[in-house]
Amino acid sequence: MTGDTPDAASRAVQRFWHNYFSILEKSSVPARLRPWYRKHVEGYIRAHPGYRLGEHLPHDVDEYLAGKGRMANVQEWQFRQIVDALRLLFCNLIGAPWAASYDWLHWRAFARTLESDHVTLHRDTGGNLLVAPSRNPMVTRFREHAGADYQAFVTTLRVRHMAGRTEKTYEHWLARYCAFHGWRPLGELGAAEVAAFLEHLAVRRQVASATQRIALNALVFMYREVLGQDLALGETFTHAAAKRRVPVVLTTDEVRRLLGQLKGRMRLMAALMYGTGMRVMECVRLRVQDIDFGYSQITVRSGKGDKDRVVPLPEKLVPELQAHLAEVRGLHDGDLREGFGEASLPVALARKYGSAACDWRWQYAFPSARLAMDYATGVMRRHHVHQTSLQKAIRDAARDAGIDKRVTSHTLRHSFATHLLQSGRDIRVIQELLGHSDVATTMIYTHVVQKGGLGVLSPLDVL
């Protein structure tokens, strides 16, 4: 406000904040939080002295939020609040022409950090811990209760290279089993107690057949592989009724509408899942070096069953994906300048090539908006985006698109397989692309493509 008198400048500032607080009120920001929103905006203004807000561009916001994301003392809720304060400032008060299309959701949704027992961090990447600390009190008690048997359980799983998610799932069911029997020593529990627990799940809890089978697998593994006991269960318990579920599949028009409701990185990730058939965790864990633009393919590492596979890279997404990686590269370069820039590595690789953690090739293609402390090593790292952010965005997009189906992130994978089958692709090729061990798993999609239910014409249509 060059040339304004002190009184005029003071009135302009008062009017500015009065208008901003009015916007906060209209946006239903609680009164107790409004002073904090003002502090966040003031912090942004102080970071850009002599620079009028009306002249700011998206890269100014990017740089500021990236800097905040590197600060260890900024909590997740605070970071989200900063993003929201700036969104209301530029969208509602300043009315910047770029603000409405700016990817605010990226900064808000990608701000969530991985929990200490998240499946990506579940296994130790350094230090003396064998497993990550659990946030589930029942699991923590099971670990203490089982003692040496638990250590043997974990070691056996690791030797067999079983997935981290399998380890967490088995651990959960073993904890529930011990709690069901009043935390009696495992040595006192046998086939009768296992049968009673499985009976309880089927009759009292009325779990699905697959759920009961997972619990059974966990118990059989513990008894047979760790305790050295064969469980002669036979038909000593009620088996939960098996139900065949046909997957929810979107039409091509519904996929188009769903993607149309997304923008920015969320749209890119959802489009990749539909275009490649990747699972949600395979998508968020994707690393830069696994995207091959030359051969138009993506290598999915350590998928379900710890298997690698190759999927096609959609040509339509190449320009957008390259632009995205250029932005991520800039973020990584900024991390390196500030003394950060390490990504988590597979345990054996981290021991052999520790310096590779800062290598651009090993960075996550979809990194978190914030750095976070690695509980095992004490190193500030930029992990991948939390999968729940993408899952929620897809659910919300389906609702906003008016799709009256139960849409989840996995629905895009189902749609990928079904649409390939409809286009005449061989079922064996689809099996390879999905990473199914048995073609029988892939065959379920044949029930979806038969229009009208098994290809039968309704009698009403021939009247």
C-alpha positions, 0 to 999 in steps of 0.5 A: 500500500505504498503512498497510503497514510498510516491511518489508511493503511491501518484501516485497510489491514483491519478491513482485510482481517474483518473480511477474512474472519467473515469468510471463516465464519461462513465456512463454519470454522469454529470461533476458537480456531479462527485466531490460529487461521489468522496466525497461519496467514500472517506466517505466510505473509511474513515469508513473502515480504513486499509481495502483494497477495494478489500477485502470488502464484501456485509455486509460491504456495507449493514452496511454502507448504513444502517448507512447512512439511519439512518441519518436525514440530508441525503436527499433521492437524496443524499442517492441514489447518495451514493448508485450509487457512491458505485455501480460504485466503486465496479462493474466497478472499483474494479470489486468485484466478488459479486458486479454484483449480489448485490442488489443495486436496493434495496437500491436505490428504497427503499430509497424513503420515504412516502409523508406527505399525503401518504395514510398510513400517511394520518390519524393522529397517534398522536398530534392534527391534524385531517388529514395530510397536503395535497400537493395539493393546490386545496385540501388545499383550499377546506379544508379552503373553506368548514370549519366546513363542511369539519370537519364534512365530515372527522368525518363522514368518520372516524365513518363509518370506511371508507378507507383512500384511499376513504377519499383522493379520495372523498376529491379530487372530492369535491375540483374539484367540488367546483373549477368548481363552482368558490368556491361558498359556499356549501350551495348555491350549489344543485342538479342542480350544481351537475348535471352540474359538472357530465355532464362536466365530461362526455361530456367535460372531457370524463372520464370513467364511473367508474370515473364519478361514483366515483365523484358522490359517493363523492358528494352524500356522502357529501350532504346526510351524511354530509349536510343532503340533498337528491340529486334528480338527476334522469336523469338530466345529461349525464352518461359516457358510461360504458365499460367492460374491460377484465383484462390483464393476463400473461401466466405462461411462461410470469410470469416466464420471468417477475420474471426472470428479477427481483432480490433481494427484488423486485423479492420477493415482485413481487413473493408474489403478484403473489403467493398470489393475494395481491394488491400492498398496501397490499404487502408493508404494510405487517407486520412481525406478519402477516406471518405465516410459521407454517400454510403456510399462510399470513393474509392480514389486513385492505384490501379493504373495511377494511376487513381481509382475509387469503391467501396462503404462497407459499412454494417456497418462504419460504426459501427466505422470512425467509432469508429476514426477518432475514436481516430485523431483523438485520436492526431493531436491529441496529435501536434499538441500535441507539435509533430508531426502532419505526413503525407506529401503528393503532391509537387505538393500539398506544394509548393503547400499545405505546411500541408495536411500537418497537416490532419486530412483528409490523415492516414492512416486507418490510421496507424503506432503510431510516428512515423518520420523522413522520410529526404528532409525530416528531418521526423518523420511518422506514416506509414501502417501497414506492409502486411506487418503486415496481410498476416501477420495475415490469413495467421495468421487463415486458419490459426487458422480452419482454412482449408485454402487458400493465403490472402493479403490478395489473396484477399479481393479475389478473394472480393469479386469472386466473391461479387458475381458469384454475387449476380448483379451485372453483370460490367461493374460489377464491372470498374469496382469492381475498377479493371480496364482490360480486362473480360477480366481480370475474366472470370477470376472466371466460372471460379470461380462455375461450381460443379463446374468449368465447371458440369459434373456429375461422372459419379460423381454420376449413378451 
